């Protein structure tokens, strides 16, 4: 580690399956970071419901902070980012009433349809929020909990989204960070606050949430209890971009505004950064979302079913196939006929099938295509189809945002930035240069927002210059335009059926 006295930023980066703590600092125009701890985030199934263990996550934060205190690092601040939509109910006595429900809880399955049938129309909700419709959005979770007479909700004095709840456990201060609130489908991106009418529709009011804060705001300092537990002093906790995707997009190493991003992993999110939300007939029809970004920007994006398809198939393949490395298996896929079978990755058939392999094969049968049988054929089908779906969404982005019609670069960030075959296919399909990296973008964005709050960087573009200087990006240039244009026309014909 580096010498004592250099300002270090402590990031807590929590995903739906695992979490980690990282320290980082800026040195000679580059970001230097190191993982401190890594741990599982276990989904708890009990009584027919799914919960997150909020106290286990708190314990892991304390463990990481103890570690950096023992290393005698100068921790300038702490920031927390997590997945979206989920929340914690706090009682009158200032205690957590129950472990928070997880977005995969069965209560969410029919919640959206019931709300849209009984309370408000889809268009009414979209016109206020500009948020895509997902059954687990906070609005629908709260509606379902209200209908079931959920005791935690009934007795809640405050409701805090997950990163805000963890910040409160460290500081005793309650806030509502803008980017995480924007995932709830209860925030109006024009007013940049929670909408009173939508809150009232689920029996809540604005006072039940913390004060709205933007990324880079100091929430408070560590409580005396946390200082005693960790051995640290009164270190500030900064509300970074609390939604992990917002932190990831903050880390896109773009050189100008003419770019799109693809956060690639189990799920893919493709979008652009805009100064104002885009809420129109076309964005509603194509189910695009307007989520909060840093410095008052909007992340205008669409969810795409990414490597979920591949990961689920891999679990079903025989042991000898699962033992192959990803490059080995994907390399085999490159030897089979391209575009032989195509699917729409976002078809409802692939949301949660009993067998992903069976679902892909059934889709191909129903659309009168050759049925992929071998792992290589199925993998090639998935990669071809994802790249063509990326092109479709990329074309929609250009249609929806006239100022970005000359998008010249697509930045691929996240774990999928290491997938050289899919990255090249994406460049071929979209016809633009693809720059891949960084992989660990969420933690980088978290750290850099803290650095900005501390005055170490001035704005998002200086942040991005430092990230670009710290990242070895891989460039992919488009190839085989005619072949991919023909494949795209085939894809459009198949997916319209």
Secondary structure as UniProt FT lines:
FT   TURN            4..5
FT   STRAND          7..14
FT   STRAND          18..27
FT   TURN            28..29
FT   STRAND          30..40
FT   STRAND          43..46
FT   TURN            47..48
FT   STRAND          49..52
FT   HELIX           54..70
FT   TURN            71..72
FT   STRAND          74..82
FT   STRAND          87..90
FT   TURN            92..93
FT   TURN            103..104
FT   HELIX           106..108
FT   TURN            109..110
FT   HELIX           111..118
FT   HELIX           122..129
FT   TURN            135..136
FT   HELIX           138..148
FT   HELIX           151..154
FT   STRAND          158..161
FT   HELIX           162..171
FT   STRAND          175..177
FT   HELIX           178..181
FT   TURN            182..185
FT   STRAND          187..188
FT   TURN            189..192
FT   STRAND          193..194
FT   HELIX           196..201
FT   TURN            202..203
FT   HELIX           206..208
FT   STRAND          211..213
FT   TURN            215..216
FT   STRAND          217..221
FT   HELIX           224..230
FT   STRAND          236..239
FT   HELIX           244..250
FT   STRAND          259..264
FT   STRAND          268..274
FT   HELIX           281..285
FT   TURN            286..287
FT   STRAND          289..292
FT   HELIX           294..296
FT   STRAND          298..304
FT   HELIX           308..316
FT   HELIX           319..322
FT   HELIX           326..333
FT   TURN            334..335
FT   TURN            338..339
FT   TURN            345..346
FT   HELIX           348..350
FT   HELIX           356..366
FT   TURN            367..368
FT   HELIX           375..400
FT   HELIX           402..404
FT   TURN            405..406
FT   STRAND          409..413
FT   HELIX           415..418
FT   HELIX           420..430
FT   STRAND          433..436
FT   HELIX           441..453
FT   TURN            454..455
FT   HELIX           460..470
FT   STRAND          474..476
FT   HELIX           481..495
//
